[in-house]
Structures are given as structure tokens and as C-alpha cells.
Amino acid sequence: MKRTVIFAAVLAAAAPAHAGTYYNGNDLYEECSKDSGGGWAICLGHILGVYDSLLSKPIDCAPNAVRAKQLRDVVVQSLQAHPEKRHLVASSLVFYAIKDAFCPRADIVPPWEK
């Protein structure tokens, strides 16, 4: 338990602080660009959390057999293709990257944008 609390405190202290947003596309791109280590895990954790929110909606276009690395590749490709949007909230950028890749015709928005 003590290790968990210390680990959480270290992660919180290392997280960047931004006016208006906690974690933006620049932060996510930086973490996702790392080949291994804590940054890579943070990247995947963020992407998988958003992907889970996408699956929580009754849509049939999101693939169930997609792998975490595939989702990471989709998001990184989107962040690379649109550097002008990296200042936006990371969760929304991840959501729309996955939606555009797998569900381009679906009329859905992230729950936090409703």
C-alpha cells in the first residue's frame, strides 16, 4: 500500500501543469514517442482509458480485437499528422483519432463534450 501511495505521488508530481487542461496532446505525444519505460506506460494507459469510454457506448464499429500497440499507432499517427491540434485536451484528441480510424461514420462525441 505504501509503495502505491508513493508511486501515485511521484506520478502526480511529474505530471505537467497547464492552465485550463491537465494533459494535452503535446504531453501525450511526448510520452508516446518514448520507446519504453514509464512514459510509454502512461501513453498506453491514457489511450486505453479513452478507448474504454468509446466501447462503453452502444456502437458497433469499434473493433474488439484491436491491440494496445495498434491504438497507440493510430493516435501517434494522428498527432503527427495534426501538430496544430496538440495543444488541445489529450482525451479528446485520442477519442477522435480512434473514432476517425475505426468509426468514421459514427455520430458520437466524447461524454465530456456533451
N, C-alpha and C positions, 0 to 999 in steps of 0.2 A: 504494500500500500504506500509506504513512504517513497519508494522508487517512482511509483506512478505520479505522485504529487510533485516530486522534484522534476521528473521528465516534463510534466504539463507546465510547470513554472518556467522551465528553460525554453520550451516552445513558445510560450506566451511572451517571454522577454525578447526572443529572437524575431518575433513577428513584426513586420514593419507597421508603423502607424501612419495613416493617411487621413487627411481631412476629408470627411464625408464617406469614405469607404475603408473597410478593414483590409481587403485584399483585392488588388486589381489585376488586370491582365498582364501588366509588366512584372508583377511579383510572381504570378503563376508561370509565365514564360521563363523567367529566370530559374525557378525551381525545376520546371520540366526539362530545361536544357541540360541539367546535370545528368551524368550517366549512371550515377549510383549514390547511395548514402541517404541522409535524411531529407534532402531536397527532393529527390526522386520520389520518396515515400509520401511527402507532403503533396506533391503534384498528383500522384495517383489517388491519394485519399480524397483530395478535393474533387477530382474528376468523377470518381466513383460515387461520391455523395450526391453530386448533381445528377448523375445517371440514374441513381436510385429514385430520385424525385421524378424523373421523367417516366420511369417504369411504374410509379405509383398512380399514374393516370391511366384510364382505360383506353389505351391506344394500341393498335396492332402493328405499328411499323417499327418499333424499337426491337432490334434483334436480341433474343435471349441468350444466344450463344456467343455474343461478342466478348472478346477478351480485353482485359485491362490495358494491355500494351496497344491494342488496336484503337481503343478510345483515346489513349494518350496521343497516338499518332494523328488522329483526326483533329484533336484540339490544338496540338502544336502546329499542324499544317495551317489551321485557320488563323492562329495567332501570327504565324509567319506571313501569311497572305494579307493580313489586315493590321499592320503595325499602328495605323492611325486610330484603332479602336482599343488598344491595350490599356489606356487609362481608365476604361470602363470597369465596372464590377466584374470580377473573375467568374462568379457563379453564372451570371447572365451570358458571358462570352462562351463558357463551357456549354451551357444549355443550348444556345443557338448553333454552336459548331456541331454538336451531336444531332440536333434536330435537322439542320441543313444537310448533313451527311446521310442520315437514315430515314428521316421523315419529312422530306421537303414539301409535301402537300398537306401535311397535318396543320390544322389551325389551332395551335396550342401556344401558350405563353407560360413562363415560369410562374409558380404560385405566388412568388414575392412581387410580381409585377401586376397583379390583378387589383 
